[in-house]
Amino acid sequence: MKKEVLMFLSNGYADWESGYISAELNKPESEYKVSTVALTSDNVKSMGGFTVVPDYTLDSLPAQYEMLILIGGTGWNDNSAITPVIEKCLQESVPIAAICDATTFLAEHGYLDNIPHTGNSLDYLKQNAPNYKGGANYIEKQAVSSEYIITANGTASLEFAREVMKKLEGFPIETVEGWYKFFKDGFYQE
């Protein structure tokens, strides 16, 4: 049986931020499968217009999963209901991976104050997360992995996917780095 990774999507989610990692985790030879989560059972529409029927709501989550992935987008002002799930993950040492405005949400709620992290920019976090106190731990990188939280900016879907695969078991580092180089460089150099 495949290990489950939950991917939280809200209306206006940034579909490109989920593409690389969901494709890799859902490959037939992968040990994992991605299941989508939303606030309700209503369909969720991405910024690009794709509609997703969520596998779970916050009230129907499975008892066990390997990681919670929080995809960014325009709907993060209305997602405070996810906070108890984040708390549960941290209490049970389940890794969380956040990209773009999902990172801003974590900053606003104090989850990044004491760990190395990144985001859309330090100024952006300060402007859009008034309760954020983690500026001393901010790192200017595309993606940053700490013990249980991975963060990435909105232009870093590839780096985000790399960090997620490195955190999960079953992806040899050489394979992950080769995959990253292939997609970063492409077939041809411009």
Secondary structure, 3 states (H helix, E strand, C coil): CCEEEEEECCCCECHHHHHHHHHHHCCCCCCEEEEEEECCCCCEEECCCCEECCCEEHHHCCCCCCEEEECCECCHHHCHHHHHHHHHHHHCCCCEEEECHHHHHHHHCCCCCCCCECCCCHHHHHHHCCCCCCHHHECCCCEEECCCEEEECCCCHHHHHHHHHHHCCCCCHHHHHHHHHHHHHCCCCC
